[in-house]
Each structure stands twice: as structure tokens, then as C-alpha cells.
Amino acid sequence: MGLIGHPSLKPTKGYHFPDGAYVEYEMGPAKLTDAEKDAMPNLLSKKMAELIEASAASEVIKLAFVGQLCQFSDNHVNYYCHFM
């Protein structure tokens, strides 16, 4: 989100499977207008196309599961997720 001008949006929940994918974000102190929200899918698609075209570096990470919880780190930041 930072690459499209919204660095304060933090991912909170996601679904990444072959039948579809989504990520929910916490708004934090910033509030987006309806126009900004409506523009996001196109901005994200454009930015992803640019990153793919540029062969941007990417990394696959392995999640460590403990029951229904998982933990992973990215740039020394720990993330936790819960599967229901």
C-alpha cells in the first residue's frame, strides 16, 4: 500500500488460495475517501504490473504454525495470524 501512497494501511487478515485472494487492512489514523477506495484496485493492478515488468525482487516465506496460529517475520517485523 505504501507504493500507491497509503503507507498507514496495515494488513490484518488475508485469504490466499486458488479460488481467490483478498487482504483486509486496518485504517489507522488515516481515513480514505470513497473516491480513494474506489481507485485502489486499479492503482494496485498498475503497480503490480510495473513490479512484474521490472522483475522486482520477491521472497517466499514459510509460516510457522502452532495450532491455529502462525507467525512470520518480514524485515525484522513479526506478524501473527489466526486461522478459524
N, CA, C and O atoms as a CHARMM CRD file, in Angstrom:
* protein
*
  336
    1    1 MET  N      0.81800  -1.19400   0.00000 PROA 1      0.00000
    2    1 MET  CA     0.00000   0.00000   0.00000 PROA 1      0.00000
    3    1 MET  C      0.86000   1.25500   0.00000 PROA 1      0.00000
    4    1 MET  O      0.47700   2.29400  -0.53700 PROA 1      0.00000
    5    2 GLY  N      2.02300   1.13200   0.61200 PROA 2      0.00000
    6    2 GLY  CA     2.91300   2.28400   0.62900 PROA 2      0.00000
    7    2 GLY  C      3.32800   2.73000  -0.76300 PROA 2      0.00000
    8    2 GLY  O      3.53300   3.92000  -1.00000 PROA 2      0.00000
    9    3 LEU  N      3.45400   1.78300  -1.68200 PROA 3      0.00000
   10    3 LEU  CA     3.87600   2.12900  -3.04400 PROA 3      0.00000
   11    3 LEU  C      2.79500   2.85300  -3.84200 PROA 3      0.00000
   12    3 LEU  O      3.07900   3.43400  -4.88900 PROA 3      0.00000
   13    4 ILE  N      1.55300   2.82000  -3.34700 PROA 4      0.00000
   14    4 ILE  CA     0.49700   3.57100  -4.02700 PROA 4      0.00000
   15    4 ILE  C      0.01100   4.74500  -3.17900 PROA 4      0.00000
   16    4 ILE  O     -1.06500   5.29300  -3.41700 PROA 4      0.00000
   17    5 GLY  N      0.83300   5.12700  -2.17100 PROA 5      0.00000
   18    5 GLY  CA     0.54000   6.33400  -1.41200 PROA 5      0.00000
   19    5 GLY  C     -0.24700   6.14800  -0.13300 PROA 5      0.00000
   20    5 GLY  O     -0.75800   7.12400   0.41500 PROA 5      0.00000
   21    6 HSD  N     -0.36500   4.91300   0.36500 PROA 6      0.00000
   22    6 HSD  CA    -1.12300   4.68700   1.59500 PROA 6      0.00000
   23    6 HSD  C     -0.32400   3.83200   2.57900 PROA 6      0.00000
   24    6 HSD  O     -0.73100   2.71200   2.88900 PROA 6      0.00000
   25    7 PRO  N      0.81200   4.34400   3.07500 PROA 7      0.00000
   26    7 PRO  CA     1.66300   3.54900   3.96300 PROA 7      0.00000
   27    7 PRO  C      1.04900   3.28200   5.33500 PROA 7      0.00000
   28    7 PRO  O      1.50400   2.38000   6.03800 PROA 7      0.00000
   29    8 SER  N      0.03300   4.03700   5.73500 PROA 8      0.00000
   30    8 SER  CA    -0.54000   3.83700   7.06500 PROA 8      0.00000
   31    8 SER  C     -1.51000   2.65400   7.11700 PROA 8      0.00000
   32    8 SER  O     -1.90200   2.23300   8.20600 PROA 8      0.00000
   33    9 LEU  N     -1.90100   2.11200   5.96500 PROA 9      0.00000
   34    9 LEU  CA    -2.79100   0.95500   5.96100 PROA 9      0.00000
   35    9 LEU  C     -1.99100  -0.28900   6.31800 PROA 9      0.00000
   36    9 LEU  O     -0.98700  -0.58900   5.67200 PROA 9      0.00000
   37   10 LYS  N     -2.42800  -1.01500   7.34400 PROA 10     0.00000
   38   10 LYS  CA    -1.71900  -2.20600   7.81400 PROA 10     0.00000
   39   10 LYS  C     -2.57100  -3.44500   7.55200 PROA 10     0.00000
   40   10 LYS  O     -3.75700  -3.46100   7.88400 PROA 10     0.00000
   41   11 PRO  N     -1.97700  -4.48300   6.95800 PROA 11     0.00000
   42   11 PRO  CA    -2.75200  -5.70800   6.70000 PROA 11     0.00000
   43   11 PRO  C     -3.12400  -6.39200   8.01500 PROA 11     0.00000
   44   11 PRO  O     -2.29900  -6.50100   8.92100 PROA 11     0.00000
   45   12 THR  N     -4.38100  -6.85300   8.11000 PROA 12     0.00000
   46   12 THR  CA    -4.84300  -7.51200   9.32400 PROA 12     0.00000
   47   12 THR  C     -5.30400  -8.93900   9.07800 PROA 12     0.00000
   48   12 THR  O     -5.16200  -9.79100   9.95600 PROA 12     0.00000
   49   13 LYS  N     -5.84700  -9.21400   7.91100 PROA 13     0.00000
   50   13 LYS  CA    -6.36200 -10.54900   7.62400 PROA 13     0.00000
   51   13 LYS  C     -6.28600 -10.77500   6.12000 PROA 13     0.00000
   52   13 LYS  O     -6.52200  -9.85600   5.33500 PROA 13     0.00000
   53   14 GLY  N     -5.96100 -11.98500   5.72600 PROA 14     0.00000
   54   14 GLY  CA    -5.87800 -12.27400   4.30000 PROA 14     0.00000
   55   14 GLY  C     -6.33000 -13.68000   3.97000 PROA 14     0.00000
   56   14 GLY  O     -6.38500 -14.55400   4.83500 PROA 14     0.00000
   57   15 TYR  N     -6.65100 -13.88000   2.70900 PROA 15     0.00000
   58   15 TYR  CA    -7.07500 -15.16800   2.18200 PROA 15     0.00000
   59   15 TYR  C     -6.34000 -15.33500   0.86000 PROA 15     0.00000
   60   15 TYR  O     -6.53200 -14.54100  -0.06100 PROA 15     0.00000
   61   16 HSD  N     -5.50000 -16.36300   0.75900 PROA 16     0.00000
   62   16 HSD  CA    -4.68600 -16.55200  -0.44100 PROA 16     0.00000
   63   16 HSD  C     -4.77800 -18.00300  -0.89600 PROA 16     0.00000
   64   16 HSD  O     -3.97200 -18.84700  -0.50700 PROA 16     0.00000
   65   17 PHE  N     -5.77000 -18.27000  -1.72200 PROA 17     0.00000
   66   17 PHE  CA    -5.99400 -19.60900  -2.24100 PROA 17     0.00000
   67   17 PHE  C     -6.34900 -19.52500  -3.71400 PROA 17     0.00000
   68   17 PHE  O     -6.71600 -18.45400  -4.19800 PROA 17     0.00000
   69   18 PRO  N     -6.24800 -20.63500  -4.43800 PROA 18     0.00000
   70   18 PRO  CA    -6.50200 -20.59800  -5.89000 PROA 18     0.00000
   71   18 PRO  C     -7.87300 -20.04900  -6.29000 PROA 18     0.00000
   72   18 PRO  O     -8.00800 -19.47000  -7.36800 PROA 18     0.00000
   73   19 ASP  N     -8.89100 -20.22100  -5.44300 PROA 19     0.00000
   74   19 ASP  CA   -10.22300 -19.74100  -5.82700 PROA 19     0.00000
   75   19 ASP  C    -10.40600 -18.24600  -5.60500 PROA 19     0.00000
   76   19 ASP  O    -11.47200 -17.71000  -5.90800 PROA 19     0.00000
   77   20 GLY  N     -9.39600 -17.56400  -5.08400 PROA 20     0.00000
   78   20 GLY  CA    -9.49200 -16.12300  -4.89200 PROA 20     0.00000
   79   20 GLY  C     -8.53100 -15.65900  -3.81800 PROA 20     0.00000
   80   20 GLY  O     -7.94400 -16.46600  -3.09700 PROA 20     0.00000
   81   21 ALA  N     -8.38100 -14.36800  -3.72300 PROA 21     0.00000
   82   21 ALA  CA    -7.47700 -13.81000  -2.71900 PROA 21     0.00000
   83   21 ALA  C     -7.98700 -12.43700  -2.29900 PROA 21     0.00000
   84   21 ALA  O     -8.57500 -11.70300  -3.09200 PROA 21     0.00000
   85   22 TYR  N     -7.74900 -12.11300  -1.03700 PROA 22     0.00000
   86   22 TYR  CA    -8.03800 -10.76200  -0.55100 PROA 22     0.00000
   87   22 TYR  C     -7.19500 -10.48800   0.68000 PROA 22     0.00000
   88   22 TYR  O     -6.68100 -11.41000   1.31300 PROA 22     0.00000
   89   23 VAL  N     -7.05800  -9.22400   1.01000 PROA 23     0.00000
   90   23 VAL  CA    -6.39300  -8.78600   2.23100 PROA 23     0.00000
   91   23 VAL  C     -7.24800  -7.68000   2.82100 PROA 23     0.00000
   92   23 VAL  O     -7.66000  -6.75700   2.11800 PROA 23     0.00000
   93   24 GLU  N     -7.51200  -7.78000   4.12500 PROA 24     0.00000
   94   24 GLU  CA    -8.21400  -6.71000   4.82400 PROA 24     0.00000
   95   24 GLU  C     -7.16900  -5.83700   5.51600 PROA 24     0.00000
   96   24 GLU  O     -6.14400  -6.33100   5.98500 PROA 24     0.00000
   97   25 TYR  N     -7.44200  -4.53600   5.57400 PROA 25     0.00000
   98   25 TYR  CA    -6.49800  -3.58100   6.14200 PROA 25     0.00000
   99   25 TYR  C     -7.11700  -2.80100   7.28200 PROA 25     0.00000
  100   25 TYR  O     -8.31700  -2.52600   7.28500 PROA 25     0.00000
  101   26 GLU  N     -6.27900  -2.44300   8.26200 PROA 26     0.00000
  102   26 GLU  CA    -6.67100  -1.55300   9.34700 PROA 26     0.00000
  103   26 GLU  C     -6.41000  -0.13300   8.87400 PROA 26     0.00000
  104   26 GLU  O     -5.33900   0.16700   8.34600 PROA 26     0.00000
  105   27 MET  N     -7.38100   0.72900   9.06200 PROA 27     0.00000
  106   27 MET  CA    -7.25700   2.10100   8.57000 PROA 27     0.00000
  107   27 MET  C     -6.24300   2.92800   9.34400 PROA 27     0.00000
  108   27 MET  O     -5.58300   3.78900   8.76300 PROA 27     0.00000
  109   28 GLY  N     -6.10800   2.68600  10.63000 PROA 28     0.00000
  110   28 GLY  CA    -5.21000   3.52100  11.41500 PROA 28     0.00000
  111   28 GLY  C     -5.76000   4.93300  11.51100 PROA 28     0.00000
  112   28 GLY  O     -6.97000   5.12800  11.39300 PROA 28     0.00000
  113   29 PRO  N     -4.90300   5.91900  11.72000 PROA 29     0.00000
  114   29 PRO  CA    -5.38900   7.29200  11.88300 PROA 29     0.00000
  115   29 PRO  C     -5.88400   7.91200  10.57100 PROA 29     0.00000
  116   29 PRO  O     -6.68300   8.84800  10.58900 PROA 29     0.00000
  117   30 ALA  N     -5.41200   7.39600   9.44300 PROA 30     0.00000
  118   30 ALA  CA    -5.80900   7.97000   8.15000 PROA 30     0.00000
  119   30 ALA  C     -7.19300   7.46300   7.75500 PROA 30     0.00000
  120   30 ALA  O     -7.51700   6.29600   7.97400 PROA 30     0.00000
  121   31 LYS  N     -7.98500   8.31900   7.18700 PROA 31     0.00000
  122   31 LYS  CA    -9.29900   7.94800   6.66900 PROA 31     0.00000
  123   31 LYS  C     -9.28000   8.17600   5.16700 PROA 31     0.00000
  124   31 LYS  O     -8.81400   9.21000   4.68900 PROA 31     0.00000
  125   32 LEU  N     -9.78900   7.20600   4.43600 PROA 32     0.00000
  126   32 LEU  CA    -9.81900   7.31900   2.98200 PROA 32     0.00000
  127   32 LEU  C    -11.19800   7.75700   2.51600 PROA 32     0.00000
  128   32 LEU  O    -12.21600   7.37900   3.09700 PROA 32     0.00000
  129   33 THR  N    -11.21500   8.55100   1.47100 PROA 33     0.00000
  130   33 THR  CA   -12.48900   8.93700   0.88100 PROA 33     0.00000
  131   33 THR  C    -13.00300   7.77600   0.04100 PROA 33     0.00000
  132   33 THR  O    -12.25100   6.85800  -0.28700 PROA 33     0.00000
  133   34 ASP  N    -14.27900   7.81900  -0.30500 PROA 34     0.00000
  134   34 ASP  CA   -14.83800   6.78400  -1.17600 PROA 34     0.00000
  135   34 ASP  C    -14.12400   6.76500  -2.52300 PROA 34     0.00000
  136   34 ASP  O    -13.90800   5.69900  -3.10000 PROA 34     0.00000
  137   35 ALA  N    -13.76100   7.93100  -3.01900 PROA 35     0.00000
  138   35 ALA  CA   -13.05100   8.00500  -4.30700 PROA 35     0.00000
  139   35 ALA  C    -11.68900   7.32100  -4.21300 PROA 35     0.00000
  140   35 ALA  O    -11.28100   6.62700  -5.14400 PROA 35     0.00000
  141   36 GLU  N    -10.98000   7.51100  -3.09100 PROA 36     0.00000
  142   36 GLU  CA    -9.68000   6.85100  -2.90400 PROA 36     0.00000
  143   36 GLU  C     -9.84500   5.33800  -2.83000 PROA 36     0.00000
  144   36 GLU  O     -9.06000   4.59500  -3.41900 PROA 36     0.00000
  145   37 LYS  N    -10.86500   4.88300  -2.10400 PROA 37     0.00000
  146   37 LYS  CA   -11.13200   3.44600  -2.00700 PROA 37     0.00000
  147   37 LYS  C    -11.46400   2.86100  -3.37600 PROA 37     0.00000
  148   37 LYS  O    -10.97300   1.79200  -3.73600 PROA 37     0.00000
  149   38 ASP  N    -12.29400   3.56200  -4.13200 PROA 38     0.00000
  150   38 ASP  CA   -12.69200   3.08000  -5.45900 PROA 38     0.00000
  151   38 ASP  C    -11.50800   3.01200  -6.41600 PROA 38     0.00000
  152   38 ASP  O    -11.48500   2.16000  -7.30500 PROA 38     0.00000
  153   39 ALA  N    -10.52200   3.89800  -6.24900 PROA 39     0.00000
  154   39 ALA  CA    -9.36100   3.94800  -7.14000 PROA 39     0.00000
  155   39 ALA  C     -8.32700   2.87600  -6.81400 PROA 39     0.00000
  156   39 ALA  O     -7.49300   2.55700  -7.66100 PROA 39     0.00000
  157   40 MET  N     -8.36200   2.31600  -5.61100 PROA 40     0.00000
  158   40 MET  CA    -7.31600   1.38600  -5.17700 PROA 40     0.00000
  159   40 MET  C     -7.14400   0.14600  -6.05500 PROA 40     0.00000
  160   40 MET  O     -6.00300  -0.18700  -6.37800 PROA 40     0.00000
  161   41 PRO  N     -8.19300  -0.55000  -6.45700 PROA 41     0.00000
  162   41 PRO  CA    -7.96000  -1.74500  -7.28800 PROA 41     0.00000
  163   41 PRO  C     -7.15800  -1.44100  -8.55500 PROA 41     0.00000
  164   41 PRO  O     -6.25400  -2.19700  -8.91200 PROA 41     0.00000
  165   42 ASN  N     -7.48000  -0.35100  -9.22600 PROA 42     0.00000
  166   42 ASN  CA    -6.74400  -0.00100 -10.43700 PROA 42     0.00000
  167   42 ASN  C     -5.31400   0.42100 -10.13300 PROA 42     0.00000
  168   42 ASN  O     -4.39700   0.06500 -10.87300 PROA 42     0.00000
  169   43 LEU  N     -5.11000   1.18000  -9.04700 PROA 43     0.00000
  170   43 LEU  CA    -3.75700   1.58400  -8.66500 PROA 43     0.00000
  171   43 LEU  C     -2.90500   0.36900  -8.30600 PROA 43     0.00000
  172   43 LEU  O     -1.74000   0.28200  -8.69500 PROA 43     0.00000
  173   44 LEU  N     -3.49800  -0.57200  -7.55700 PROA 44     0.00000
  174   44 LEU  CA    -2.76000  -1.78000  -7.17900 PROA 44     0.00000
  175   44 LEU  C     -2.41100  -2.62100  -8.40400 PROA 44     0.00000
  176   44 LEU  O     -1.29300  -3.12500  -8.51600 PROA 44     0.00000
  177   45 SER  N     -3.35800  -2.77200  -9.31400 PROA 45     0.00000
  178   45 SER  CA    -3.09800  -3.54500 -10.53700 PROA 45     0.00000
  179   45 SER  C     -1.99100  -2.91400 -11.36700 PROA 45     0.00000
  180   45 SER  O     -1.11600  -3.61300 -11.87800 PROA 45     0.00000
  181   46 LYS  N     -2.02900  -1.59100 -11.49900 PROA 46     0.00000
  182   46 LYS  CA    -0.99900  -0.88500 -12.26500 PROA 46     0.00000
  183   46 LYS  C      0.37000  -1.05600 -11.60700 PROA 46     0.00000
  184   46 LYS  O      1.35700  -1.33100 -12.29000 PROA 46     0.00000
  185   47 LYS  N      0.43200  -0.89200 -10.27200 PROA 47     0.00000
  186   47 LYS  CA     1.70400  -1.01700  -9.56500 PROA 47     0.00000
  187   47 LYS  C      2.23700  -2.44700  -9.65200 PROA 47     0.00000
  188   47 LYS  O      3.43800  -2.64300  -9.83400 PROA 47     0.00000
  189   48 MET  N      1.36200  -3.45100  -9.52500 PROA 48     0.00000
  190   48 MET  CA     1.80000  -4.84100  -9.64100 PROA 48     0.00000
  191   48 MET  C      2.35200  -5.11900 -11.03500 PROA 48     0.00000
  192   48 MET  O      3.36400  -5.80700 -11.16900 PROA 48     0.00000
  193   49 ALA  N      1.70800  -4.59800 -12.06800 PROA 49     0.00000
  194   49 ALA  CA     2.19900  -4.77900 -13.43500 PROA 49     0.00000
  195   49 ALA  C      3.58700  -4.15400 -13.59900 PROA 49     0.00000
  196   49 ALA  O      4.45800  -4.72500 -14.25600 PROA 49     0.00000
  197   50 GLU  N      3.78700  -2.97200 -12.99400 PROA 50     0.00000
  198   50 GLU  CA     5.10600  -2.32200 -13.04600 PROA 50     0.00000
  199   50 GLU  C      6.16800  -3.17800 -12.34500 PROA 50     0.00000
  200   50 GLU  O      7.27600  -3.33900 -12.85700 PROA 50     0.00000
  201   51 LEU  N      5.82900  -3.72000 -11.18400 PROA 51     0.00000
  202   51 LEU  CA     6.78100  -4.54700 -10.43500 PROA 51     0.00000
  203   51 LEU  C      7.11800  -5.83200 -11.19500 PROA 51     0.00000
  204   51 LEU  O      8.27200  -6.25800 -11.22400 PROA 51     0.00000
  205   52 ILE  N      6.12000  -6.43400 -11.79900 PROA 52     0.00000
  206   52 ILE  CA     6.35500  -7.65400 -12.58100 PROA 52     0.00000
  207   52 ILE  C      7.21800  -7.34000 -13.79000 PROA 52     0.00000
  208   52 ILE  O      8.16100  -8.07200 -14.09100 PROA 52     0.00000
  209   53 GLU  N      6.90000  -6.25900 -14.48200 PROA 53     0.00000
  210   53 GLU  CA     7.67200  -5.85500 -15.66900 PROA 53     0.00000
  211   53 GLU  C      9.12900  -5.57600 -15.30400 PROA 53     0.00000
  212   53 GLU  O     10.03800  -5.87900 -16.07700 PROA 53     0.00000
  213   54 ALA  N      9.34500  -4.99600 -14.12500 PROA 54     0.00000
  214   54 ALA  CA    10.70000  -4.65400 -13.69500 PROA 54     0.00000
  215   54 ALA  C     11.42600  -5.84700 -13.07300 PROA 54     0.00000
  216   54 ALA  O     12.57500  -5.72600 -12.64900 PROA 54     0.00000
  217   55 SER  N     10.75900  -6.98900 -13.02000 PROA 55     0.00000
  218   55 SER  CA    11.33300  -8.18000 -12.36900 PROA 55     0.00000
  219   55 SER  C     11.78800  -7.85500 -10.94400 PROA 55     0.00000
  220   55 SER  O     12.89200  -8.20800 -10.53000 PROA 55     0.00000
  221   56 ALA  N     10.91400  -7.17700 -10.21300 PROA 56     0.00000
  222   56 ALA  CA    11.23100  -6.77700  -8.83800 PROA 56     0.00000
  223   56 ALA  C     11.52500  -8.00300  -7.98600 PROA 56     0.00000
  224   56 ALA  O     10.92500  -9.06100  -8.17600 PROA 56     0.00000
  225   57 ALA  N     12.44000  -7.85600  -7.05700 PROA 57     0.00000
  226   57 ALA  CA    12.81500  -8.95400  -6.16900 PROA 57     0.00000
  227   57 ALA  C     11.61300  -9.37200  -5.33000 PROA 57     0.00000
  228   57 ALA  O     10.83400  -8.53200  -4.88100 PROA 57     0.00000
  229   58 SER  N     11.47400 -10.65800  -5.12700 PROA 58     0.00000
  230   58 SER  CA    10.41700 -11.17700  -4.26600 PROA 58     0.00000
  231   58 SER  C     10.98500 -12.31300  -3.43800 PROA 58     0.00000
  232   58 SER  O     12.06000 -12.83900  -3.72700 PROA 58     0.00000
  233   59 GLU  N     10.25000 -12.68100  -2.41000 PROA 59     0.00000
  234   59 GLU  CA    10.73400 -13.70000  -1.49300 PROA 59     0.00000
  235   59 GLU  C      9.56200 -14.55700  -1.04600 PROA 59     0.00000
  236   59 GLU  O      8.48100 -14.03900  -0.76600 PROA 59     0.00000
  237   60 VAL  N      9.76900 -15.84300  -0.98100 PROA 60     0.00000
  238   60 VAL  CA     8.77300 -16.75900  -0.43800 PROA 60     0.00000
  239   60 VAL  C      9.15900 -17.02600   1.00200 PROA 60     0.00000
  240   60 VAL  O     10.31100 -17.33900   1.30100 PROA 60     0.00000
  241   61 ILE  N      8.18900 -16.90000   1.88800 PROA 61     0.00000
  242   61 ILE  CA     8.46200 -17.16100   3.30000 PROA 61     0.00000
  243   61 ILE  C      7.62900 -18.34200   3.77200 PROA 61     0.00000
  244   61 ILE  O      6.53200 -18.57700   3.26500 PROA 61     0.00000
  245   62 LYS  N      8.14100 -19.07300   4.72500 PROA 62     0.00000
  246   62 LYS  CA     7.44700 -20.21800   5.29100 PROA 62     0.00000
  247   62 LYS  C      6.82900 -19.80600   6.61600 PROA 62     0.00000
  248   62 LYS  O      7.50200 -19.23600   7.47500 PROA 62     0.00000
  249   63 LEU  N      5.54300 -20.09900   6.77700 PROA 63     0.00000
  250   63 LEU  CA     4.86200 -19.78900   8.01600 PROA 63     0.00000
  251   63 LEU  C      5.08900 -20.89700   9.02900 PROA 63     0.00000
  252   63 LEU  O      5.10500 -22.07700   8.68000 PROA 63     0.00000
  253   64 ALA  N      5.26200 -20.51500  10.27000 PROA 64     0.00000
  254   64 ALA  CA     5.41100 -21.48100  11.35700 PROA 64     0.00000
  255   64 ALA  C      4.06600 -21.57600  12.07400 PROA 64     0.00000
  256   64 ALA  O      3.61100 -20.59900  12.66900 PROA 64     0.00000
  257   65 PHE  N      3.43200 -22.74000  12.02200 PROA 65     0.00000
  258   65 PHE  CA     2.11300 -22.90900  12.62200 PROA 65     0.00000
  259   65 PHE  C      2.20500 -23.50700  14.01600 PROA 65     0.00000
  260   65 PHE  O      2.98800 -24.42200  14.27100 PROA 65     0.00000
  261   66 VAL  N      1.39600 -22.97400  14.89800 PROA 66     0.00000
  262   66 VAL  CA     1.22400 -23.53200  16.23500 PROA 66     0.00000
  263   66 VAL  C     -0.28400 -23.62600  16.43200 PROA 66     0.00000
  264   66 VAL  O     -0.93100 -22.63800  16.77800 PROA 66     0.00000
  265   67 GLY  N     -0.83900 -24.80900  16.21400 PROA 67     0.00000
  266   67 GLY  CA    -2.29600 -24.94700  16.26500 PROA 67     0.00000
  267   67 GLY  C     -2.92300 -24.12200  15.16500 PROA 67     0.00000
  268   67 GLY  O     -2.62300 -24.31200  13.98700 PROA 67     0.00000
  269   68 GLN  N     -3.78700 -23.21200  15.54500 PROA 68     0.00000
  270   68 GLN  CA    -4.44500 -22.34100  14.58000 PROA 68     0.00000
  271   68 GLN  C     -3.75100 -20.99600  14.44300 PROA 68     0.00000
  272   68 GLN  O     -4.28100 -20.09400  13.79400 PROA 68     0.00000
  273   69 LEU  N     -2.57900 -20.84500  15.04000 PROA 69     0.00000
  274   69 LEU  CA    -1.83800 -19.59100  14.96200 PROA 69     0.00000
  275   69 LEU  C     -0.62400 -19.74300  14.06200 PROA 69     0.00000
  276   69 LEU  O     -0.06300 -20.83500  13.96200 PROA 69     0.00000
  277   70 CYS  N     -0.21800 -18.69200  13.42100 PROA 70     0.00000
  278   70 CYS  CA     1.01900 -18.72000  12.65500 PROA 70     0.00000
  279   70 CYS  C      1.80100 -17.44700  12.95800 PROA 70     0.00000
  280   70 CYS  O      1.24000 -16.44900  13.41000 PROA 70     0.00000
  281   71 GLN  N      3.08500 -17.50000  12.70500 PROA 71     0.00000
  282   71 GLN  CA     3.95400 -16.34200  12.91500 PROA 71     0.00000
  283   71 GLN  C      4.92800 -16.28000  11.75500 PROA 71     0.00000
  284   71 GLN  O      5.44700 -17.31100  11.32600 PROA 71     0.00000
  285   72 PHE  N      5.18300 -15.08800  11.24100 PROA 72     0.00000
  286   72 PHE  CA     6.22600 -14.90900  10.25000 PROA 72     0.00000
  287   72 PHE  C      6.85200 -13.54000  10.42300 PROA 72     0.00000
  288   72 PHE  O      6.25300 -12.64100  11.01200 PROA 72     0.00000
  289   73 SER  N      8.04100 -13.39100   9.91400 PROA 73     0.00000
  290   73 SER  CA     8.76900 -12.12900  10.03400 PROA 73     0.00000
  291   73 SER  C      9.08000 -11.57400   8.66000 PROA 73     0.00000
  292   73 SER  O      9.34400 -12.32400   7.72100 PROA 73     0.00000
  293   74 ASP  N      9.04700 -10.26500   8.54800 PROA 74     0.00000
  294   74 ASP  CA     9.38000  -9.57600   7.30800 PROA 74     0.00000
  295   74 ASP  C     10.16600  -8.33100   7.70000 PROA 74     0.00000
  296   74 ASP  O      9.64500  -7.45600   8.39100 PROA 74     0.00000
  297   75 ASN  N     11.40900  -8.25400   7.26500 PROA 75     0.00000
  298   75 ASN  CA    12.26300  -7.11400   7.62300 PROA 75     0.00000
  299   75 ASN  C     12.29300  -6.88900   9.13200 PROA 75     0.00000
  300   75 ASN  O     12.18400  -5.76000   9.61000 PROA 75     0.00000
  301   76 HSD  N     12.44100  -7.97000   9.85800 PROA 76     0.00000
  302   76 HSD  CA    12.56400  -7.93100  11.31300 PROA 76     0.00000
  303   76 HSD  C     11.30200  -7.47300  12.02600 PROA 76     0.00000
  304   76 HSD  O     11.35500  -7.10400  13.20000 PROA 76     0.00000
  305   77 VAL  N     10.15400  -7.49100  11.32700 PROA 77     0.00000
  306   77 VAL  CA     8.86900  -7.18600  11.95700 PROA 77     0.00000
  307   77 VAL  C      8.11600  -8.50300  12.06500 PROA 77     0.00000
  308   77 VAL  O      7.96900  -9.21000  11.06800 PROA 77     0.00000
  309   78 ASN  N      7.63900  -8.84400  13.25000 PROA 78     0.00000
  310   78 ASN  CA     6.89700 -10.07400  13.44000 PROA 78     0.00000
  311   78 ASN  C      5.41900  -9.84700  13.15900 PROA 78     0.00000
  312   78 ASN  O      4.83300  -8.86200  13.60600 PROA 78     0.00000
  313   79 TYR  N      4.82700 -10.77000  12.41300 PROA 79     0.00000
  314   79 TYR  CA     3.40500 -10.74300  12.12500 PROA 79     0.00000
  315   79 TYR  C      2.78400 -12.01900  12.68300 PROA 79     0.00000
  316   79 TYR  O      3.41000 -13.08000  12.68700 PROA 79     0.00000
  317   80 TYR  N      1.56600 -11.90100  13.14500 PROA 80     0.00000
  318   80 TYR  CA     0.85200 -13.05700  13.66700 PROA 80     0.00000
  319   80 TYR  C     -0.49600 -13.13300  12.96100 PROA 80     0.00000
  320   80 TYR  O     -1.09900 -12.10700  12.64500 PROA 80     0.00000
  321   81 CYS  N     -0.95800 -14.34300  12.71800 PROA 81     0.00000
  322   81 CYS  CA    -2.26500 -14.50300  12.10100 PROA 81     0.00000
  323   81 CYS  C     -2.98700 -15.64100  12.80000 PROA 81     0.00000
  324   81 CYS  O     -2.36000 -16.50400  13.41300 PROA 81     0.00000
  325   82 HSD  N     -4.29200 -15.63700  12.70500 PROA 82     0.00000
  326   82 HSD  CA    -5.10900 -16.65100  13.34400 PROA 82     0.00000
  327   82 HSD  C     -6.04300 -17.23700  12.29600 PROA 82     0.00000
  328   82 HSD  O     -6.72400 -16.50000  11.58300 PROA 82     0.00000
  329   83 PHE  N     -6.07500 -18.54800  12.20200 PROA 83     0.00000
  330   83 PHE  CA    -6.93800 -19.22600  11.25300 PROA 83     0.00000
  331   83 PHE  C     -8.14000 -19.78500  11.97800 PROA 83     0.00000
  332   83 PHE  O     -8.00000 -20.44200  13.01000 PROA 83     0.00000
  333   84 MET  N     -9.31400 -19.53000  11.44700 PROA 84     0.00000
  334   84 MET  CA   -10.55100 -20.01900  12.07700 PROA 84     0.00000
  335   84 MET  C    -11.09100 -21.21900  11.32500 PROA 84     0.00000
  336   84 MET  O    -12.12500 -21.77000  11.70300 PROA 84     0.00000
